[in-house]
Structure formats: structure tokens, C-alpha cells
């Protein structure tokens, strides 16, 4: 395992606190604009164009603040340039296209079953959402880029100083999953019952945690932030697999689509390590893994 060499060796407790502050800052930036207003008490409409833009600006400000911390407080004096910071967090051209290609291919293989099922039912993302809408941009571009920047590129390097990459890949998604609990507060503000809201929030935490582990794996293996963003965007495009629609199929259709789900999972497991071999994405900055 290759530890991020340009970073100063922070105490373990400080590295953990830094990761926690990133997650807290991310969530706070989503609601900072509405604190004390009538909107906050009534529940925020996350699909309102003004809310989307304000949240993007808020998260961007948090990300920039963390980048400044890297530049002036976390990097060794010999590697304290903006170029070194960007190299460290995986923002570089070298190896980007192969990393994005491998990430999209792997994620498409994993979603073989859901892709065929969406084609069968005619219920795809663009059937529900206009291509050029701000909500579509939020789902496929803004959310993947800002979340991967905060919870992978800015969080993992500090954690990898004290943990193996495997442990960091399983720990950091806890912050990612817990950050999504803010949806519970929003639902309660809008008058939804507590128990169903809590069940939904727990379910959302579970699958966001699993995705977070996969995204962290892609980021650490390829050393490219773009690889994690590509997988995130693809997963947002597909949404959670519609197992209810699968269960409603009968006969040969159930066999074909059920087999596609299984084959997709098996193929993904078989190719995961091969398509993310770090040597394929060699660059100026060593891969973490």
C-alpha cells in the first residue's frame, strides 16, 4: 500500500475529526441558506431551482475551504503547491479517460439486469426527467461531482495516512451514508410519519454506504476522482434496481431478466479487480492502492 506521501502525518484523532468536519460542513451547506426562514420550518423543496443552485454554491464553498486547508495546512512544505494538491486528490488528465471508461464499463455490467428491465418496462430516467432540466443536471452532474469530491477525494487521502486503503474504503462511506440522514429531517418537516421516514432513511443509508465502498474502491485503485464521479452519475441515472417490477414478471421473462441480474453481478465481481489494475492508470502521482 502506498501512503499519500505529500501529506503531513496528522494524529489519528485529528484525521478522523477532519473527515467528520467535511461531512458536517457538507450537510450544513445544504441548509445554511434556509436557517431561520419559513422554508426551513416547512421543509425544503430540494427540486426548487433556487434551492438546487444555492446548495451547489454552498457545497462548492465547503470544498474550496477544504482544498485551502490541504494547500496551506496539510501538505508538506516540499509539496505545497496547488498542482501537488490536485495531483493528490486525483484531479489530473493523465490516466483519466481509461479510468472513466473502466468505471462506466464495470458499473454498466453490474446494472445489466436493471438496464434490460428498464428497456422492458419503458421506465427509464429520461422517461421521467427532461434531459436539459436543472434537476437532471443536479442528479447526473452536480451531485456526483460535489459528493465524490468531498467524501472521496478530500476525505480518503487523510484517512489513508493512518489506515490501510481497505479500512479507509470501508470507513469513509459511513460519513457518506450518515450525511444522507438529512433527508429524514426534511421529511419530518414536511409532515411525513416518523416510523416510515426512519425506515426509508435507514434503507437509504444502507445502499449509499454500499455504493460508497464501491466508489472509494474505484477512487483508490485508479487514483482518479473522475472514475468515482462517472460511477456515481451512472448509478444516479439508473436509480435503485426495481426488484418489485422484476417480481411481477412471469415465465420466460422472469427467467431472462432474473438471469441478467445474476450474470451482471457475477461479471462485475469477475472483472472488478482486472479492470481497476493500478498499473493501467499510472501517472505522476502514485495510486493509493
C-alpha positions in Angstrom: 0.0 0.0 0.0 1.2 3.5 -0.9 0.5 6.2 1.7 -0.1 9.7 0.4 3.5 10.9 0.8 2.9 14.7 0.3 0.7 14.9 3.4 1.8 15.8 6.9 1.4 12.9 9.4 -1.6 14.2 11.4 -2.6 12.5 14.7 -5.2 9.8 14.1 -7.8 11.7 16.1 -7.3 14.8 14.1 -7.6 12.9 10.8 -10.9 11.5 12.0 -12.1 14.9 13.2 -11.2 16.4 9.8 -13.3 13.7 8.0 -16.2 14.4 10.3 -16.0 18.2 9.7 -16.1 17.6 6.0 -19.3 15.6 6.3 -20.8 18.1 8.7 -19.8 21.0 6.5 -21.4 19.3 3.5 -24.7 18.8 5.2 -24.7 22.2 6.8 -24.1 23.9 3.5 -27.3 22.4 2.1 -29.5 24.1 4.8 -27.4 27.2 5.6 -29.4 29.4 3.2 -32.8 28.4 4.9 -31.8 28.6 8.6 -34.4 30.6 10.5 -36.6 31.1 7.5 -40.2 29.9 6.9 -38.8 27.4 4.3 -36.7 25.7 6.9 -39.7 25.2 9.2 -41.9 24.0 6.4 -39.4 21.7 4.8 -37.1 22.5 1.9 -38.2 21.6 -1.6 -35.0 20.1 -2.9 -36.2 20.3 -6.5 -36.8 24.0 -6.5 -34.3 25.6 -9.0 -33.2 28.2 -6.4 -32.5 25.5 -3.8 -30.5 23.5 -6.3 -28.3 26.5 -7.2 -27.9 27.6 -3.6 -26.9 24.1 -2.4 -24.4 23.8 -5.2 -22.8 27.1 -4.3 -22.8 26.1 -0.6 -21.1 22.7 -1.2 -18.7 24.4 -3.6 -17.7 26.8 -0.8 -17.1 23.9 1.6 -15.0 22.1 -1.0 -12.9 25.2 -1.7 -12.3 25.7 2.0 -11.1 22.1 2.4 -8.8 22.5 -0.6 -7.3 25.6 1.0 -6.7 23.6 4.2 -4.9 21.0 2.1 -2.8 23.6 0.4 -1.7 25.6 3.5 -2.0 23.2 6.5 -1.9 19.6 5.4 0.7 19.4 2.7 4.5 19.1 3.4 6.4 22.2 2.5 8.2 20.4 -0.3 4.8 19.6 -1.9 2.8 22.6 -1.1 1.6 23.8 -4.5 -1.8 23.8 -6.0 -0.6 21.3 -8.6 0.5 18.9 -5.9 -2.9 19.2 -4.2 -4.8 18.5 -7.4 -2.5 15.6 -8.2 -3.0 14.1 -4.7 -6.8 14.2 -4.8 -6.9 12.7 -8.3 -7.7 15.7 -10.5 -5.3 15.2 -13.4 -5.6 14.4 -17.1 -3.1 11.5 -17.1 -5.0 8.3 -16.9 -8.4 10.0 -16.7 -10.0 8.5 -19.8 -9.0 4.9 -19.1 -10.3 5.3 -15.5 -13.6 6.7 -16.6 -14.0 4.0 -19.3 -13.3 1.2 -16.8 -15.6 2.7 -14.2 -18.5 3.1 -16.7 -18.0 -0.4 -18.1 -17.9 -2.0 -14.7 -21.0 -0.2 -13.5 -22.9 -1.0 -16.7 -22.0 -4.7 -16.3 -23.3 -4.5 -12.7 -26.5 -2.9 -13.9 -27.1 -5.4 -16.7 -30.3 -6.6 -15.2 -31.8 -3.2 -14.3 -30.9 -1.9 -17.8 -32.8 -4.7 -19.6 -35.7 -4.3 -17.1 -35.9 -0.6 -17.8 -36.0 -1.4 -21.5 -38.7 -3.9 -21.0 -40.9 -1.7 -18.8 -40.1 1.6 -20.7 -39.4 3.3 -17.3 -36.0 4.9 -17.8 -34.6 8.0 -16.3 -35.1 10.2 -19.3 -38.8 9.0 -19.5 -39.2 10.7 -16.1 -36.9 13.7 -16.4 -36.2 16.1 -19.3 -32.6 15.9 -20.4 -31.9 19.7 -20.2 -33.6 20.3 -16.8 -31.8 21.7 -13.8 -32.9 18.6 -11.8 -31.3 16.4 -14.4 -28.1 18.4 -14.2 -28.2 18.1 -10.4 -28.7 14.4 -10.4 -26.2 13.5 -13.1 -23.5 16.2 -12.7 -23.7 18.5 -9.7 -24.4 15.9 -7.0 -21.9 13.2 -8.3 -19.1 15.7 -8.6 -19.6 17.5 -5.3 -20.2 14.4 -3.3 -17.3 12.5 -4.7 -15.0 15.5 -4.2 -15.9 15.8 -0.6 -16.4 12.2 0.5 -13.7 10.6 -1.6 -11.1 13.0 -2.9 -10.9 15.2 0.1 -11.6 12.6 2.9 -9.7 9.5 1.8 -6.2 10.9 1.5 -6.1 12.0 5.1 -7.6 8.7 6.4 -5.2 6.7 4.3 -2.3 8.2 6.3 -3.4 6.2 9.3 -5.4 3.3 7.9 -4.9 0.8 5.2 -6.7 1.6 1.9 -9.1 -1.3 2.6 -10.1 0.1 6.0 -10.4 3.6 4.7 -12.6 2.4 1.9 -15.0 0.8 4.4 -14.8 3.6 7.0 -15.3 6.8 4.8 -18.7 5.7 3.4 -20.0 5.8 7.0 -19.7 9.5 6.8 -21.2 9.5 3.3 -24.2 7.4 4.4 -24.8 9.3 7.6 -24.7 12.6 5.7 -27.8 11.4 3.8 -29.8 11.3 7.0 -30.6 14.9 6.5 -33.4 13.7 4.2 -35.1 12.3 7.4 -35.2 15.8 8.9 -36.7 17.2 5.7 -39.4 14.5 5.5 -40.4 15.1 9.1 -40.6 18.9 8.5 -42.9 18.2 5.6 -45.3 16.2 7.8 -44.4 12.6 7.0 -44.8 10.0 9.8 -41.8 9.2 11.9 -41.5 5.4 11.5 -41.9 5.2 7.7 -39.4 8.1 7.4 -37.0 6.4 9.7 -37.2 3.2 7.7 -36.6 5.0 4.4 -33.7 6.9 5.9 -32.1 3.6 7.2 -32.6 1.9 3.8 -31.1 4.9 2.1 -28.1 4.8 4.5 -27.6 1.1 3.7 -27.4 1.4 -0.1 -25.5 4.7 0.0 -22.9 3.0 2.2 -22.6 0.1 -0.1 -22.2 2.4 -3.1 -19.7 4.5 -1.1 -17.5 1.4 -0.6 -17.6 0.7 -4.4 -16.8 4.4 -5.2 -13.9 4.5 -2.7 -12.5 1.3 -4.2 -12.6 2.9 -7.7 -11.0 6.1 -6.5 -8.2 4.3 -4.6 -7.5 1.8 -7.3 -7.4 4.2 -10.2 -6.2 7.3 -8.3 -8.8 9.3 -10.4 -11.6 11.3 -9.0 -13.3 11.2 -12.4 -13.7 7.4 -12.1 -15.7 7.8 -8.9 -17.8 10.6 -10.4 -18.6 8.5 -13.5 -19.8 5.6 -11.5 -21.9 7.9 -9.2 -23.5 9.6 -12.2 -24.4 6.2 -13.8 -25.9 4.9 -10.6 -28.0 8.1 -10.2 -29.1 7.6 -13.8 -30.3 4.1 -13.1 -31.6 4.6 -9.6 -32.1 1.7 -7.2 -32.9 -1.6 -9.0 -36.6 -2.1 -9.4 -36.9 -5.5 -7.8 -40.7 -5.1 -7.5 -41.1 -4.9 -11.2 -38.8 -7.9 -11.6 -41.0 -9.9 -9.1 -44.1 -9.0 -11.2 -42.7 -10.8 -14.3 -43.7 -14.3 -15.1 -42.5 -17.3 -17.1 -39.7 -16.8 -19.6 -39.5 -13.1 -18.9 -38.8 -13.6 -15.2 -36.1 -16.2 -16.1 -34.4 -13.9 -18.6 -34.4 -10.8 -16.5 -33.6 -12.6 -13.3 -30.7 -14.3 -15.1 -29.5 -10.9 -16.3 -29.4 -9.6 -12.7 -27.3 -12.6 -11.7 -25.0 -12.5 -14.7 -24.4 -8.8 -14.2 -23.4 -9.3 -10.6 -21.1 -12.3 -11.4 -19.5 -10.5 -14.3 -18.9 -7.4 -12.2 -17.2 -9.5 -9.5 -15.1 -11.3 -12.0 -13.8 -8.1 -13.7 -13.7 -5.7 -10.8 -10.0 -6.3 -9.9 -8.8 -6.7 -13.6 -10.4 -3.5 -14.9 -9.1 -1.4 -12.0 -5.4 -2.6 -12.0 -3.5 0.4 -10.8 -0.8 0.0 -13.5 -3.4 0.8 -16.1 -3.7 4.3 -14.7 -0.1 5.2 -14.0 0.6 8.9 -13.6 2.8 11.3 -11.8 1.2 10.7 -8.5 1.3 7.1 -7.3 -2.0 5.3 -6.8 -3.0 4.8 -3.2 -3.6 1.1 -3.6 
